[in-house]
Amino acid sequence: MTKTPLTEADIQAMIASDPDAPEATDEQLAKAVPFTEAFPALAEEMRKNVGGRPKAENPKVAVSLRLDPDVVARFKAQGPGWQTRMNEALRQAAGLG
């Protein structure tokens, strides 16, 4: 089934038909300020509470490294965690592990 692309008229009609989300006027847009300026305390709280992992004591360093394809393929073939295993192999080779 092929869908027909929406035209500009289709989009404008959909905007006009939604009473809960009217299109902003030029005057409203001129008064707009960034969220962080309008709600600084909330923005700061959200920034602090971003999900994810806690900060590591010794964070990893992102590097760009060119490796032979077969080396990368061997580590990836062992499944998830291949970067951690590669890091451990490099630590051992450097006499750190």
C-alpha positions in Angstrom: 0.0 0.0 0.0 1.4 3.4 -1.1 0.8 6.4 1.1 0.2 9.8 -0.6 2.5 12.4 0.9 0.9 15.2 2.9 0.6 18.5 1.2 1.1 21.9 2.8 -2.7 22.3 2.7 -3.2 19.0 4.5 -0.8 20.0 7.2 -2.4 23.4 7.7 -5.9 21.8 7.9 -4.7 19.3 10.5 -3.2 22.2 12.6 -6.4 24.2 12.3 -8.6 21.3 13.3 -6.7 20.7 16.6 -8.1 23.0 19.3 -5.7 21.7 21.9 -2.6 22.7 20.0 -3.2 25.9 18.1 -0.4 27.3 15.9 1.7 29.9 17.7 1.3 33.5 16.4 4.2 35.6 15.4 3.6 37.8 18.5 3.8 34.7 20.7 6.9 33.5 19.0 8.5 36.9 19.5 8.0 36.6 23.2 9.3 33.1 23.5 12.3 32.4 25.7 14.3 29.2 26.1 12.9 26.7 28.7 16.1 27.1 30.8 15.3 30.9 31.1 11.6 30.5 31.7 12.0 27.7 34.4 15.6 27.8 35.6 15.0 25.8 38.8 13.1 23.1 37.0 15.6 23.0 34.2 18.5 22.6 36.7 16.6 19.8 38.6 16.0 18.0 35.3 19.6 18.4 34.3 20.7 16.9 37.6 18.3 14.0 37.5 18.9 12.8 34.0 18.7 9.0 34.1 21.5 6.7 33.2 24.6 5.5 35.0 26.1 7.3 38.0 29.4 9.1 37.3 32.3 6.7 37.3 35.3 7.4 39.5 37.7 6.8 36.6 35.6 7.6 33.5 36.7 6.1 30.2 38.3 8.3 27.5 36.8 8.4 24.1 39.4 7.9 21.4 39.4 7.3 17.7 41.5 4.2 16.8 42.1 2.4 13.6 42.2 -1.4 14.0 42.4 -4.3 11.6 38.9 -5.5 10.7 39.6 -9.1 11.7 40.6 -7.9 15.2 37.4 -6.0 15.7 35.3 -8.8 14.2 36.9 -11.3 16.6 35.9 -9.2 19.6 32.4 -8.4 18.3 31.8 -12.1 17.5 32.0 -12.8 21.2 28.9 -10.8 21.8 28.0 -7.7 23.8 30.7 -6.3 26.0 33.3 -6.6 23.2 34.7 -3.1 24.0 35.2 -4.0 27.6 37.0 -7.2 26.6 39.1 -5.3 24.2 40.0 -2.8 26.9 41.0 -5.6 29.2 43.2 -7.2 26.5 44.9 -3.8 26.0 45.4 -3.4 29.8 47.1 -6.8 29.9 49.2 -6.0 26.9 50.3 -2.7 28.6 51.1 -4.6 31.8 48.3 -2.9 33.7 46.0 -5.8 34.3 
